[in-house]
């Protein structure tokens, strides 16, 4: 990777972390409800995304930044802060960012089954 590219990557990662911290204190509107099965559904606004950043190569051999989400932090309507841990089994059709509203299905054991962005 050339020095200019590594500088841009560092600035992008630093900016992402700053924005995540900035939105972490944003008040939100959320609701939770129990589903008919042994899982429950939680709806809320993402206040933070926690994960890892990795350098990768695309099909053309160019360096890219690969973001791997590990958890979403949301705030419920009651002001409760919830951490939704993501696993390989969690269904996440579209990546969520701070400020996005999501609906998550959580098993009785506390495992995040799915996370869906609400438009």
C-alpha positions as CSV (number, residue, x, y, z in Angstrom):
1,X,0.0,0.0,0.0
2,X,1.3,3.4,-0.9
3,X,1.8,6.0,1.9
4,X,-1.0,8.2,0.6
5,X,-3.4,5.3,0.7
6,X,-2.5,4.3,4.2
7,X,-3.0,7.8,5.4
8,X,-6.5,7.9,3.8
9,X,-7.4,4.6,5.4
10,X,-6.3,5.9,8.8
11,X,-8.3,9.1,8.4
12,X,-11.4,7.1,7.3
13,X,-11.1,4.7,10.4
14,X,-10.5,7.7,12.7
15,X,-13.5,9.5,11.3
16,X,-15.8,6.5,11.6
17,X,-14.8,6.0,15.2
18,X,-15.4,9.7,15.9
19,X,-18.9,9.7,14.3
20,X,-19.8,6.5,16.2
21,X,-18.8,8.2,19.5
22,X,-20.7,11.3,18.5
23,X,-23.9,9.5,17.8
24,X,-23.6,7.3,20.9
25,X,-25.2,10.0,23.0
26,X,-28.1,10.7,20.6
27,X,-31.6,10.4,22.2
28,X,-33.7,7.8,20.4
29,X,-37.2,6.5,20.1
30,X,-37.6,2.7,20.3
31,X,-40.1,0.1,21.3
32,X,-40.0,-3.5,22.2
33,X,-42.7,-6.2,22.2
34,X,-42.9,-9.9,22.8
35,X,-43.5,-12.1,19.8
36,X,-45.8,-15.2,19.8
37,X,-42.8,-17.6,19.8
38,X,-40.0,-18.0,22.3
39,X,-38.2,-15.0,20.7
40,X,-38.9,-11.4,21.3
41,X,-38.6,-8.4,18.9
42,X,-36.9,-5.2,19.8
43,X,-37.2,-2.1,17.7
44,X,-34.9,0.9,18.2
45,X,-32.3,3.3,16.9
46,X,-28.7,2.3,16.6
47,X,-26.5,4.5,18.7
48,X,-23.2,2.6,18.0
49,X,-21.7,-0.1,15.8
50,X,-18.8,-2.1,17.3
51,X,-16.6,-4.2,15.2
52,X,-13.3,-4.7,13.5
53,X,-11.6,-3.1,10.6
54,X,-9.4,-5.3,8.4
55,X,-7.4,-4.5,5.2
56,X,-8.3,-6.8,2.3
57,X,-7.7,-7.0,-1.4
58,X,-10.5,-6.7,-4.0
59,X,-10.6,-8.7,-7.2
60,X,-8.2,-6.2,-8.9
61,X,-5.6,-6.6,-6.1
62,X,-6.3,-3.2,-4.7
63,X,-6.3,-2.6,-0.9
64,X,-9.8,-2.1,0.6
65,X,-11.1,-1.6,4.1
66,X,-13.2,-4.6,5.3
67,X,-15.6,-3.7,8.1
68,X,-16.8,-6.6,10.3
69,X,-19.7,-5.7,12.6
70,X,-19.6,-7.5,16.0
71,X,-22.5,-5.8,17.8
72,X,-25.1,-3.0,17.5
73,X,-25.9,-0.8,20.5
74,X,-29.5,0.5,20.6
75,X,-31.6,2.6,23.0
76,X,-35.1,1.5,23.8
77,X,-38.1,3.9,24.2
78,X,-37.7,3.6,28.0
79,X,-34.0,4.8,27.6
80,X,-32.6,1.3,28.1
81,X,-29.3,0.6,26.3
82,X,-29.1,-2.8,24.7
83,X,-26.1,-4.5,23.1
84,X,-27.1,-6.9,20.3
85,X,-24.2,-9.3,19.8
86,X,-23.9,-10.5,16.2
87,X,-22.7,-14.0,15.3
88,X,-22.2,-15.9,12.0
89,X,-25.8,-17.2,12.5
90,X,-27.3,-13.7,12.9
91,X,-29.2,-12.7,9.7
92,X,-28.3,-9.2,8.8
93,X,-29.5,-8.4,5.2
94,X,-28.3,-4.8,5.3
95,X,-25.6,-3.2,7.5
96,X,-26.9,-0.7,10.0
97,X,-25.2,2.6,11.0
98,X,-25.7,4.9,13.9
99,X,-29.0,6.7,13.5
100,X,-30.7,3.8,11.6
101,X,-33.8,2.3,13.1
102,X,-33.7,-1.5,13.3
103,X,-35.9,-4.4,14.3
104,X,-34.1,-7.3,16.0
105,X,-35.3,-10.8,16.9
106,X,-33.7,-12.1,20.0
107,X,-34.0,-15.7,21.2
108,X,-35.1,-16.6,24.7
109,X,-31.4,-17.3,25.5
110,X,-30.5,-13.8,24.4
111,X,-28.9,-14.7,21.0
112,X,-29.5,-12.1,18.3
113,X,-31.3,-14.1,15.5
114,X,-31.8,-11.3,13.0
115,X,-31.4,-7.5,12.5
116,X,-33.4,-5.7,9.9
117,X,-33.2,-2.0,9.1
118,X,-36.5,-0.1,9.1
119,X,-37.0,2.4,6.4
